[in-house]
């Protein structure tokens, strides 16, 4: 089997061989810190390939706390890493957006609950929440799509009447 570079790594091809995600990403079963590098080590790749592919460093994330070990023990990897099984290139699309996290972690109490996952030093307030936010948003009729985007941070039980 030929070695792939980090740029053209195919999860689809590897999963078609009936490999489990943890075959290559074994460290996720013990990873309790967001800083952990859960990408495969070269010695894992060499078990099947003549040479190990050039594996890039992990992407930066807005998370400060994330226990992979608890998640991988409870849910299948494809629940969060959607589309990776059909992907010939790993992209941002294979990583969960916050709205997906909120689907399970829906006990949202802004702003305190933000810091279960994000560092208190992170500026999480979107650009839309600038100086004129309170005045500007109350004048515009909110559509279902706009309300849904509010729910990403403010929780599924978010209602405009909660503030107004």
Secondary structure, 3 states (H helix, E strand, C coil): CCCCCHHHCCHHHHHHCCCCHHHHCHHHHCCCCCCCCCCCCHHHHCCCCCCCCCCCCCCCCCCCCCCHHHHHHHCCHHHHCCCHHHCCCCCHHHCCCHHHHHHHCCCCCCCHHHHHCCCCCCCCCCHHHCCCHHHHHHHCCCCHHHHHHHHHHHCCCCCHHHCC
